[in-house]
Amino acid sequence: MAGVRHLELGDPFPVVVVPQKDVGEEAVVVWDAALVLAYFLRKQGLIQPDTKVLELGSGTGAVGLVAAALGAKRVVITDLPRFLPLLQEGIDLNPNLTNIQSQALSWGAEEDLKHLDFVPDLILVSDCIYYEASVEPLISTLKSVCQKSKHCRILISYEVRDYLESKKVIAKEFFRAVGSDFLIKPFATSECHEDFASDDIRVIELLPK
C-alpha cells in the first residue's frame, strides 16, 4: 500500500506532495525529523533564489522537495541506488518543481561524489544518525563535499532516542567524531516552526573548522 502527504508551506509557495509507503525500509516513511527540518527552512528563510542544495539520505525526498518549492536555484536529492525510484516518484508528483533532480549517492563512496556536477551552498541531512555503521561514511561524505567550499552550510535534524541505549551510544559517537572537523551549532526548539517543533527533535548546523 502507498499514499502521499501534502506539505503546505503557505503563500506564495506551492503545496508539496510527498510519497509515503506503508511497507518497507525506514527510508519510505516521512519521519518527524524531516518535517521539522523542512519547516525550519521555511521559518528561517534559508532558501534563496541562488541557493544550491544537496540532500543526503533523502528517503522520501521530503526535505529536498520543500527546499525546491521554497525557490532554491537547484536541489539534488540523493540516497542509495535502491531508493532512486521513490525519490523520482516524489519529483514526478510535483511537476511544477523543475529545479530538483535525484541521484544515487552512497556515503563514503568517492566515486559517487565525482558524479556531483555542482558545489552546494547547503547540505541537508534528516534523521540519519541511526546506524553505527553509517557514522563514519556520513562524516567522510560531509568532509569531502565541504572541501570544495568552506562556505557550505550543513543542517542536520535528528530525533533524540535516549530510551534506547544503543542509539545513545551511536549519537555520542557521531558528535565525538564530527566534532573533530566541524563546529557544532545547536538551534533552540523555539527557532523551529511552531507547528513542527518538538523537544525530542533537534536541529544543528555544522560549520567546517
Residue, then its C-alpha position, 0 to 999 in steps of 0.5 A: m500500500a502507498g499514499v502521499r502527504h501534502l506539505e503546505l508551506g503557505d503563500p506564495f509557495p506551492v503545496v508539496v506532495v510527498p510519497q509515503k509507503d506503508v511497507g518497507e525500509e525506514a527510508v519510505v516513511v516521512w519521519d518527524a525529523a524531516l518535517v521539522l527540518a523542512y519547516f525550519l527552512r521555511k521559518q528561517g528563510l534559508i532558501q534563496p533564489d541562488t541557493k544550491v542544495l544537496e540532500l543526503g539520505s533523502g528517503t522520501g525526498a521530503v526535505g529536498l522537495v520543500a527546499a525546491a518549492l521554497g525557490a532554491k536555484r537547484v536541489v539534488i536529492t540523493d540516497l542509495p541506488r535502491f531508493l532512486p525510484l521513490l525519490q523520482e516518484g516524489i519529483d514526478l508528483n510535483p511537476n511544477l518543481t523543475n529545479i530538483q533532480s535525484q541521484a544515487l549517492s552512497w556515503g563514503a563512496e568517492e566515486d559517487l561524489k565525482h558524479l556531483d556536477f555542482v558545489p552546494d551552498l547547503i547540505l541537508v541531512s534528516d534523521c540519519i544518525y541511526y546506524e553505527a555503521s553509517v557514522e563514519p561514511l556520513i562524516s567522510t561524505l560531509k568532509s569531502v563535499c565541504q572541501k570544495s567550499k568552506h562556505c557550505r552550510i550543513l543542517i542536520s535534524y535528528e530525533v533524540r532516542d535516549y530510551l534506547e541505549s544503543k542509539k545513545v551510544i551511536a549519537k555520542e559517537f557521531f558528535r565525538a567524531v564530527g566534532s573533530d572537523f566541524l563546529i557544532k551549532p545547536f538551534a533552540t526548539s523555539e527557532c523551529h516552526e511552531d507547528f513542527a517543533s518538538d523537544d525530542i527533535r533537534v536541529i544543528e548546523l555544522l560549520p567546517k573548522 
